[in-house]
């Protein structure tokens, strides 16, 4: 993904991060939202196995590094890890040398920002970053590969066969329509029309 560097700005950005670790591997999910609500998503597949807490920290650090490189100065971070939030705010004592090092890295990165707040959110409010983290932990592809995300607005049957919800299927017959000329339409090659007998 190509990220254009911005001029230093004091406008508030929002960063959602999440980490996933399971039997398939470890992944990181990042959602960065601009003050204008532009969205930069990243799904990262890790070449190492991490614990859940390590994956959460790795995701946070990767997100903070991205924001630092983009010269963002005012950042609100939202994570669903209560452990990380309370480590950063000093509410929880850090147990273990590895997590203590992770926390120190986060605090050093925090110095690069004029304003940095880390807030805990429920998991359901961090669903997009969670989905990206799970994708990264599950799907192992080459670094230069790209996966397009297609946004479908309606059920196919609602668009081309609305009558199916209004009467018994036996009273309808299928008719294949000619292929549409729009090459950008993913569904244009698979459209049928249902007509009442």
C-alpha positions, 0 to 999 in steps of 0.5 A, spaced: 500 500 500 502 506 498 501 512 503 502 519 501 506 523 507 502 529 509 504 536 512 505 536 519 498 537 522 494 538 529 488 535 526 485 529 530 486 522 527 483 516 530 487 509 530 484 502 531 489 496 532 488 489 533 492 483 534 490 476 532 494 469 534 492 462 533 494 456 530 494 458 523 499 464 525 499 471 527 496 477 524 495 485 525 489 489 523 490 497 523 484 502 521 486 509 520 481 514 520 483 521 518 479 528 520 475 527 514 473 520 515 478 517 509 480 510 511 487 507 511 486 499 512 492 494 513 492 487 514 499 484 516 501 477 516 506 476 521 512 471 519 513 469 526 508 466 532 506 471 537 502 470 543 495 474 543 498 480 548 504 480 543 500 481 537 496 486 540 502 490 542 505 489 535 499 492 532 499 498 536 506 499 535 506 498 527 500 503 527 504 508 531 510 508 526 505 509 520 502 515 524 509 517 525 511 517 518 505 520 516 507 526 521 500 526 524 501 529 531 494 529 534 492 521 535 486 518 538 488 510 539 482 505 540 484 498 542 480 492 545 486 490 549 484 492 556 491 490 558 495 495 553 490 500 555 492 500 563 499 498 561 500 505 558 495 509 563 499 506 569 493 502 572 496 495 571 503 493 573 507 490 567 509 483 568 514 480 564 520 482 561 517 482 554 511 486 555 515 491 559 520 492 553 513 493 548 511 498 553 517 502 553 517 502 545 510 504 545 512 510 550 518 512 546 513 512 540 508 516 544 513 522 545 513 523 537 506 526 538 503 532 540 497 529 543 496 521 544 490 518 547 489 510 548 482 508 549 479 501 551 473 500 546 469 493 546 471 488 541 464 489 537 467 497 536 473 494 534 470 489 529 474 492 522 481 492 525 479 485 528 477 482 521 483 485 518 488 481 524 484 475 523 485 475 515 492 476 516 493 471 521 489 466 516 491 468 509 499 467 507 500 470 501 506 473 497 508 480 500 506 484 493 500 480 492 493 485 492 486 482 494 481 487 492 475 488 496 468 488 492 462 492 496 456 489 494 450 493 495 444 489 494 442 481 494 442 479 487 435 476 487 433 483 490 436 486 483 434 481 478 428 477 481 424 481 486 418 477 484 421 471 488 419 474 494 412 475 492 409 469 489 411 461 489 417 459 485 413 454 481 409 460 477 416 463 475 420 462 470 428 463 469 430 467 463 438 469 461 439 476 459 444 478 454 451 480 458 451 487 459 457 491 456 459 494 462 466 491 464 466 494 471 460 490 473 462 484 477 454 481 476 453 483 469 455 476 467 451 472 472 444 476 471 437 472 470 430 475 469 424 471 472 418 472 469 411 470 471 408 464 467 
